[in-house]
Amino acid sequence: MARKKIREYDSKRLLKEHFKRISGRELPIQSAQVTESTDFNELVEKEPWLSSSKLVVKPDMLFGKRGKSGLVALNLDLAQVAAFVKERLGKEVTMGGCKGPITTFIVEPFIPHKEEYYLNIVSERLGCSISFSECGGIEIEENWDKVKTIFIPTGVSLTSETCAELVATLPLEIKGEIEEFIKAVYTLFQDLDFTFLEMNPFAIVDEKPYPLDMRGELDDTAAFKNFKKWGSIEFPMPFGRVMSPTESFIHGLDEKTSASLKFTVLNPKGRIWTMVAGGGASVIYADTVGDLGYASELGNYAEYSGAPNEEEVLQYARVVIDCATADPDGQKRALVIGGGIANFTDVAATFNGIIRALKEKESRLKAARMSIYVRRGGPNYQRGLAKMRAVGEELGVPIEVYGPEATMTGICKQAIECITAAA
């Protein structure tokens, strides 16, 4: 599972679009997204309520505590919203120790209300936790002792009996409504493969629940079965995170191929670099380096899968090697070209692209004192490994080659021993 945050606008859009399908009832949610490219005249034509309602505007940038930070404006007309956005669009702010520009806002109707409630659902290893409180809002942390939590094991439905603990102290006139709301939201959470959903707060407006503030995360590995339900979904970078040119290049390759190509620089001066086939294997390699106490030396996270062709692998490998060999400082470095045991990817074919890149980057590899550790299994792996051994002998670059008889964790340990050995 890959938990990916989505914007509040998309969380509310999914809630509104699917709540009626799941519960038979409609939520009166209205929201609009504003970015640098937004034309307010066109936006009003699409969302007429913007010109007839008092409004709320706030950044939609995957960070919280917007109210406490003075980034939420209430009870405005559309002209005031436009002025608020213009003054802050593109301006850098620091939130949670991260600094970045505000690029996206959400605009909604201003909803007068009295009581504020809190709802949170989190996917865990063996099920889901559901938390509820009658004291929601910006002071939720100060009132955390009033939050009630239940755990629903995987495969078990949320019934009125299991939900009773959450709503036990609510007034009778709203208890049933909120209970049904929680049950419907939980069903929606599972149906759309949410991994995290929080409403802080939601209110009761015209006898219907209304989320005033909402955060959501989706399991992006479930996109293949949810692309119609999700619609045009965006998975923004975390706030303050800006892609480097090399990361942007790989991201562009990834968007143009049916394969998966991922690359993130963690430490440009790191001495252990990875180029790993398979999403699960890539996590094992990275986690192992960290578990062995060398997370600070891990230069990157990299993953290629889905049978990329030779040219795609060549371009991908060029980027990884360029980053791994940048600014040689005389210290030893290690590149782990790993993976698990492929189901359908032709190991020899993908290695062809890597081998071409190694030959191109021979001088950089030697200048960086790079040692290479290869571990792979799957279709044609023997032929692929033989080619890797041959290129090591041809280039005079230290390459140790292993098949599935070697462990993935063991290869990581060898890479660490390489960089810590006496020069």
ZAMARGU-4260 file (C-alpha; in steps of 0.2 Angstrom, whole numbers, plus 5000, padded with zeros to 4 digits):
<rodrens>
0) 5000/5000/5000 | 5006/5017/4995 | 4998/5031/5006 | 4996/5047/4995 | 4989/5063/5002
5) 4976/5072/4991 | 4970/5090/4992 | 4955/5094/5003 | 4945/5099/4987 | 4947/5081/4980
10) 4943/5073/4997 | 4927/5083/4998 | 4923/5080/4979 | 4925/5061/4982 | 4914/5062/4998
15) 4900/5071/4989 | 4900/5061/4973 | 4900/5044/4981 | 4890/5047/4998 | 4874/5047/4989
20) 4878/5031/4979 | 4883/5022/4995 | 4869/5029/5007 | 4855/5035/4996 | 4857/5052/5004
25) 4865/5068/4997 | 4877/5079/5006 | 4876/5098/5002 | 4894/5100/4999 | 4900/5114/4988
30) 4918/5119/4985 | 4929/5126/4971 | 4948/5126/4968 | 4958/5141/4964 | 4976/5142/4957
35) 4986/5154/4947 | 4977/5149/4931 | 4960/5152/4938 | 4949/5164/4929 | 4936/5170/4942
40) 4923/5174/4929 | 4924/5157/4922 | 4923/5150/4939 | 4907/5159/4944 | 4899/5152/4928
45) 4903/5135/4933 | 4899/5137/4952 | 4886/5151/4953 | 4884/5149/4972 | 4901/5159/4973
50) 4892/5175/4968 | 4877/5173/4980 | 4885/5166/4996 | 4896/5172/5010 | 4913/5162/5008
55) 4927/5154/5016 | 4945/5153/5008 | 4960/5144/5014 | 4976/5136/5006 | 4974/5118/5000
60) 4992/5113/5002 | 4992/5097/5012 | 4996/5105/5028 | 4986/5108/5044 | 4984/5121/5057
65) 4978/5134/5044 | 4966/5142/5056 | 4979/5144/5070 | 4991/5151/5057 | 4980/5165/5051
70) 4978/5157/5034 | 4959/5155/5034 | 4947/5169/5030 | 4929/5168/5034 | 4912/5177/5029
75) 4919/5185/5013 | 4911/5190/4997 | 4919/5184/4980 | 4929/5200/4978 | 4937/5199/4995
80) 4941/5181/4991 | 4950/5186/4975 | 4960/5199/4985 | 4964/5186/4998 | 4971/5174/4985
85) 4980/5188/4975 | 4989/5193/4991 | 4995/5176/4996 | 4997/5166/4979 | 5015/5161/4976
90) 5020/5168/4993 | 5031/5157/5004 | 5026/5151/5021 | 5034/5140/5034 | 5023/5126/5041
95) 5029/5112/5052 | 5047/5116/5048 | 5044/5116/5029 | 5045/5131/5018 | 5036/5133/5001
100) 5025/5143/4991 | 5006/5143/4992 | 4999/5138/4975 | 4982/5131/4978 | 4966/5137/4987
105) 4949/5130/4991 | 4934/5141/4992 | 4918/5136/5000 | 4902/5143/5007 | 4903/5151/5024
110) 4893/5139/5035 | 4886/5146/5052 | 4885/5132/5065 | 4886/5129/5084 | 4893/5112/5088
115) 4909/5105/5080 | 4912/5086/5079 | 4928/5076/5075 | 4929/5060/5064 | 4945/5051/5059
120) 4947/5034/5050 | 4964/5026/5048 | 4969/5010/5039 | 4980/4999/5049 | 4989/4982/5047
125) 4974/4972/5053 | 4959/4983/5051 | 4954/5001/5053 | 4953/5013/5068 | 4938/5025/5069
130) 4939/5040/5081 | 4925/5052/5085 | 4923/5067/5097 | 4910/5079/5101 | 4923/5092/5104
135) 4930/5095/5086 | 4939/5110/5079 | 4955/5119/5081 | 4956/5114/5100 | 4955/5095/5096
140) 4972/5092/5103 | 4969/5101/5119 | 4953/5090/5121 | 4961/5073/5115 | 4955/5065/5131
145) 4937/5066/5124 | 4941/5057/5108 | 4933/5039/5108 | 4941/5026/5097 | 4936/5009/5091
150) 4945/4996/5080 | 4936/4987/5066 | 4946/4971/5060 | 4948/4968/5041 | 4932/4960/5034
155) 4921/4965/5048 | 4907/4977/5045 | 4903/4993/5055 | 4887/4990/5064 | 4876/5000/5075
160) 4882/4989/5090 | 4900/4992/5086 | 4897/5011/5083 | 4887/5013/5099 | 4903/5017/5109
165) 4907/5032/5098 | 4890/5040/5099 | 4884/5035/5116 | 4884/5052/5124 | 4877/5062/5110
170) 4859/5070/5112 | 4846/5058/5105 | 4840/5071/5092 | 4857/5069/5083 | 4863/5052/5088
175) 4855/5042/5074 | 4860/5055/5061 | 4878/5055/5066 | 4879/5036/5068 | 4872/5033/5050
180) 4885/5046/5044 | 4899/5037/5052 | 4894/5021/5045 | 4892/5028/5027 | 4908/5036/5028
185) 4917/5021/5034 | 4909/5011/5019 | 4915/5025/5007 | 4932/5024/5015 | 4934/5006/5011
190) 4925/5007/4994 | 4937/5020/4987 | 4953/5013/4995 | 4956/5028/5007 | 4970/5025/5019
195) 4966/5040/5030 | 4951/5052/5031 | 4949/5065/5044 | 4935/5078/5046 | 4940/5091/5059
200) 4927/5098/5061 | 4911/5093/5054 | 4895/5101/5059 | 4876/5097/5058 | 4868/5110/5045
205) 4850/5108/5041 | 4850/5092/5050 | 4864/5085/5038 | 4882/5082/5042 | 4893/5094/5033
210) 4913/5093/5033 | 4920/5110/5036 | 4938/5104/5035 | 4944/5088/5028 | 4960/5078/5025
215) 4962/5062/5015 | 4975/5050/5009 | 4972/5036/4995 | 4981/5020/4992 | 4988/5024/4975
220) 4991/5006/4971 | 4972/5004/4969 | 4971/5016/4955 | 4969/5002/4942 | 4952/4998/4950
225) 4946/5015/4955 | 4951/5026/4941 | 4933/5029/4936 | 4927/5032/4954 | 4942/5043/4958
230) 4940/5053/4942 | 4954/5066/4938 | 4964/5064/4955 | 4980/5073/4959 | 4993/5067/4971
235) 5003/5083/4975 | 5021/5083/4981 | 5021/5086/5000 | 5022/5104/5005 | 5039/5111/5003
240) 5045/5097/4992 | 5051/5103/4975 | 5057/5090/4962 | 5075/5092/4957 | 5079/5092/4938
245) 5084/5074/4938 | 5068/5069/4948 | 5058/5079/4936 | 5066/5070/4921 | 5062/5053/4929
250) 5044/5059/4933 | 5042/5064/4915 | 5048/5047/4909 | 5036/5038/4921 | 5021/5048/4914
255) 5025/5042/4896 | 5027/5024/4899 | 5016/5009/4905 | 5030/5004/4916 | 5034/5012/4933
260) 5050/5023/4935 | 5052/5031/4952 | 5067/5041/4958 | 5069/5052/4974 | 5086/5060/4980
265) 5087/5058/4999 | 5105/5064/5001 | 5115/5070/4986 | 5131/5067/4996 | 5126/5049/5001
270) 5138/5035/4997 | 5125/5021/4995 | 5114/5022/4980 | 5101/5010/4974 | 5093/5005/4957
275) 5080/4992/4962 | 5067/4982/4951 | 5050/4981/4960 | 5041/4992/4972 | 5042/4979/4986
280) 5060/4975/4984 | 5065/4994/4983 | 5057/4997/5000 | 5066/4981/5007 | 5083/4988/5001
285) 5080/5005/5007 | 5074/4999/5024 | 5088/4987/5026 | 5101/5001/5024 | 5092/5011/5037
290) 5090/4996/5049 | 5109/4993/5048 | 5112/5011/5054 | 5117/5019/5038 | 5101/5029/5033
295) 5111/5045/5033 | 5122/5037/5019 | 5107/5032/5008 | 5108/5043/4993 | 5091/5039/4985
300) 5075/5029/4983 | 5074/5021/4966 | 5062/5009/4958 | 5058/5002/4941 | 5045/4989/4937
305) 5032/4984/4925 | 5044/4978/4911 | 5052/4995/4905 | 5060/4994/4888 | 5079/4995/4885
310) 5079/5013/4880 | 5068/5018/4896 | 5080/5008/4907 | 5095/5016/4899 | 5089/5034/4902
315) 5084/5029/4920 | 5101/5021/4923 | 5110/5037/4917 | 5101/5048/4929 | 5104/5036/4944
320) 5123/5034/4940 | 5125/5053/4937 | 5118/5057/4954 | 5128/5043/4962 | 5144/5048/4955
325) 5142/5067/4957 | 5156/5077/4966 | 5168/5063/4969 | 5177/5066/4986 | 5189/5051/4986
330) 5178/5041/4998 | 5172/5024/4992 | 5154/5022/4986 | 5142/5008/4982 | 5128/5006/4969
335) 5116/4992/4972 | 5107/4985/4957 | 5095/4974/4965 | 5078/4966/4964 | 5068/4951/4970
340) 5063/4937/4958 | 5054/4944/4943 | 5037/4937/4938 | 5037/4942/4920 | 5051/4955/4917
345) 5065/4949/4906 | 5080/4952/4917 | 5093/4951/4903 | 5083/4964/4893 | 5082/4976/4907
350) 5100/4974/4911 | 5105/4978/4893 | 5099/4996/4896 | 5109/4997/4913 | 5125/4989/4905
355) 5124/5002/4891 | 5123/5016/4904 | 5138/5008/4914 | 5149/5008/4899 | 5144/5027/4895
360) 5148/5032/4913 | 5164/5022/4915 | 5175/5037/4919 | 5163/5043/4932 | 5161/5027/4940
365) 5180/5025/4942 | 5182/5043/4948 | 5169/5040/4961 | 5177/5024/4967 | 5161/5015/4964
370) 5158/4997/4968 | 5143/4989/4961 | 5133/4975/4969 | 5120/4965/4958 | 5106/4953/4964
375) 5092/4948/4953 | 5081/4933/4949 | 5068/4929/4936 | 5066/4926/4918 | 5083/4925/4909
380) 5092/4930/4925 | 5107/4919/4922 | 5110/4927/4905 | 5108/4944/4913 | 5120/4941/4927
385) 5133/4934/4915 | 5132/4950/4905 | 5134/4960/4921 | 5150/4950/4926 | 5157/4952/4908
390) 5154/4971/4909 | 5163/4972/4926 | 5178/4963/4918 | 5178/4974/4903 | 5177/4991/4912
395) 5188/4986/4927 | 5174/4992/4939 | 5171/4981/4954 | 5155/4972/4951 | 5149/4957/4962
400) 5135/4948/4954 | 5122/4936/4963 | 5106/4927/4959 | 5092/4923/4970 | 5103/4912/4981
405) 5109/4928/4989 | 5098/4938/5001 | 5092/4956/4997 | 5097/4961/5015 | 5114/4952/5013
410) 5118/4963/4997 | 5114/4979/5007 | 5126/4973/5021 | 5140/4970/5008 | 5137/4988/5001
415) 5139/4995/5018 | 5155/4985/5022 | 5162/4992/5006 | 5160/5010/5010 | 5166/5007/5028
420) 5181/4997/5023 | 5198/5006/5025 | 5202/5017/5010
</rodrens>
